[in-house]
Structures are given as C-alpha cells and as structure tokens.
C-alpha cells in the first residue's frame, strides 16, 4: 500500500488545472487496480467462466426450442442470443466493482486515499476504468467463443467492421455505466460479501425482464412494456441492429425503434447520475 501511496503522491501535480489533476490521479488508481488484477489471475478466469457457461448452455439447451421470427433454427437463436449474452456479461461486472470498492473500504484503503492530495473522484474513476479494461478483455474472449458455437454477424451486406466495433463500444459504455451503480453499492455496504449480493440481486430482473433471451412479443402486455423501456434492452437491440442479427418483433416503443440513440442516452444518464451519487457518498463514507 505504501508503494501505491508514493505513486499517488508522485503523480499529484503541482498547482494546475483541476481536470488535469483528476485525469492523472484516475490513471494512477486505474494502474494500481490493473496490477492487482494481474497478480490475482483467478479474478479474470472466474469472470470468464460464467459468460462462457451461459453461451454454451443457452445455445445447446434452448437452441432449437425457441422461436425467433417464426423460425426454430438453432442458428437463428444463437445469432439472436449473443447480443443479450454480451450485454449481460458487461452488466454483471457491476458486482465485481462493488465488491472491490467494499473490500478497499473494509481494509481502510479508501480512508488512506482520502487523506492524500488527490482529486476526490479519482479513486472511483480509476477503479471503474480498470474494470472497463477487464470487461473489454472478457468481451474479446466471449466473442471468440461465440464464433466457435456458430454466431455470425449479418452476411447480407448490411453491416461492416465499423458497425460491429460500434456495437461493442455501446456494450462497453453500458458496462461502464453499470460499474458506477456497483461503486455506489460498494460504498453503501459494510462488507465485500454484501456488495456482491447487492450487486447481483437487482441485475437478474434487469437482464431477464428484457429482450436478451426471448422475443418480448411473447410476454404479457404490461411486462412487455417494462422490457421494451429497459435500458438493458435498448443496448441489446442496438447491438442486434449493428450486428445485423435477428431482432425482436416490431414494437411501437421509442427505445426499440431508435435503439442506438436510446442506448447512448440511457448509458450517459446512468453515468452522470450514479457517478454524482457515488462521489458524494465517497466524500462522506467511513471504513
């Protein structure tokens, strides 16, 4: 911990622009968390196992029994499914972010950081940036696994490399937004175990009451309305559009008609709201 403290002190600039100091301090904290992750490879490995299991189980257990666009083809369902699995994977990183911050709180490291001459939001921003890097690596591996089980982007010429990269960009933005929710949870509980539980409980209804795994047209009207206005659903639908994969049935809901814009707006709003709340909580939190 002393090495991290010295690094932060060394990175603290002489009086200058507050934004520049905040960026530098955030990068120092991000580096610290990335080094910590590299020294605990189990964190990365276990983070990969769950999404890979979801891909294999949903593809081979449900593939062929789900009807997508009037077809029960296992290939069609795999192409429909992958956007939902990608989105679920980036949002489940929320629990890890919350647990990491709660662990730092429990060990008193957060109090140590707060005593240093550094930007107030840098500790949280650095943590979320490090989690974003880990999420990007997880997505890369998951995409390879998806290709192995038969997932393909559209072959009709309606997509290209730029659109595919844009889809992954939206996924990472959603994941980054949700890590701020995890940060707030981590600052609000007393133990890492509570942060993990609190970070997962609300994610299950968010990810399953959506268009990630089934066509929402099969839901009851009130539940379909919730699913179609779910921020998670907007990103899933945006990815399907950009990947040129099968999507859900036509809907009058604005997020389903303009999923790319809806995904951007939702994610930015979540970042703004929960970053503000998390930084405010950080300023008053005690170990």
Secondary structure, 3 states (H helix, E strand, C coil): CHHHHHHHHHHCCCCCCHHHHHHHHHHHHHHHHHHHHHHCHHHHHHHHHHHHHHHHHHHHHHCCCCCECCECCHHHHHHHHHHHHHHHHHHHHHHHHHHHHHHHHHHCHHHHHHCCCCCCCHHHHHHHHHHHHHHHHHHHHHHHHHHHCCCCCCCCCCCCHHHHHHHHHHHHHHHHHHHHHHHHHHHHCCCHHHHHHHHHHHHHHHHHCCCCCCCHHHCCHHHHHHHHCCHHHHHHHHHHHHHCCCCCCCCCCHHHHCHHHHHHHHHHHHHHHHHHHHHHHHHHCCC
